[in-house]
């Protein structure tokens, strides 16, 4: 896939994309499903010989790895950017909703599976799409209610400030970012989160109130992704019990970041449940690496 010498070949080299796929269908599909569908539309409606039939052979490897020229081996397409498992799940969903349909039971061993692109909007299973969306929203609501229900209710009189009996000195690595004047260029302004992030936000607010800055919010989201829902809540319970936020709010996120890096499951002797505080060694695995990569992109990494 070569860039033109002039660099202005984008507009002439375009393909038709059904408006309803963008205007209505995109709302119901997951990001992965939208990506796979767009790749298929490019292959089916982007070539003159396929437009009338609404069909083309697209192998799984082409979705994942792209297409190379048989003449010189150059890249004609880089693929859709998803791993094999994600592509399989998306193709199954698009088939289930009657959007992108395989035309045969078995794929051609040389050319891959032939897919037909739905050309009648009334044949798309809108009811099933609506049902899935409603179920997702209900799951999010239940998770949010669960997070709120387990938050301890503590009240404090203004005239009686709480002073920890055994405070641990915490040296803040940075203060909260409250204005654009103190914001680094790489920090994100505005709400960059999506509906699926609501449980993570609600559980933090339940213990420590509103976020003081966008960066504090993003730091917590990285911690939440690295730890998972259950461990993230145990971290919050641990920090709340230690009253870290009362000693130094900036040190709260520092302590949580350090804790999640040193966390592991440690069964107790009595009931096999996890111990109530972070212990060594460091977390490993693809999810933590992804969380660290997101941290690097957002604010220079987890400290």
HELIX and SHEET records of a PDB file:
HELIX    1   1 UNK A   19  UNK A   20  1                                   2    
HELIX    2   2 UNK A   21  UNK A   25  3                                   5    
HELIX    3   3 UNK A   26  UNK A   28  1                                   3    
HELIX    4   4 UNK A   31  UNK A   45  1                                  15    
HELIX    5   5 UNK A   48  UNK A   51  1                                   4    
HELIX    6   6 UNK A   60  UNK A   65  1                                   6    
HELIX    7   7 UNK A   84  UNK A   96  1                                  13    
HELIX    8   8 UNK A  121  UNK A  123  5                                   3    
HELIX    9   9 UNK A  126  UNK A  149  1                                  24    
HELIX   10  10 UNK A  180  UNK A  182  5                                   3    
HELIX   11  11 UNK A  195  UNK A  197  5                                   3    
HELIX   12  12 UNK A  198  UNK A  208  1                                  11    
HELIX   13  13 UNK A  214  UNK A  227  1                                  14    
HELIX   14  14 UNK A  229  UNK A  242  1                                  14    
HELIX   15  15 UNK A  244  UNK A  247  1                                   4    
HELIX   16  16 UNK A  249  UNK A  261  1                                  13    
HELIX   17  17 UNK A  286  UNK A  299  1                                  14    
SHEET    1   A 3 UNK A  55  UNK A  58  0                                        
SHEET    2   A 3 UNK A 113  UNK A 117 -1                                        
SHEET    3   A 3 UNK A 100  UNK A 102 -1                                        
SHEET    1   B 2 UNK A  67  UNK A  68  0                                        
SHEET    2   B 2 UNK A  75  UNK A  77 -1                                        
END                                                                             
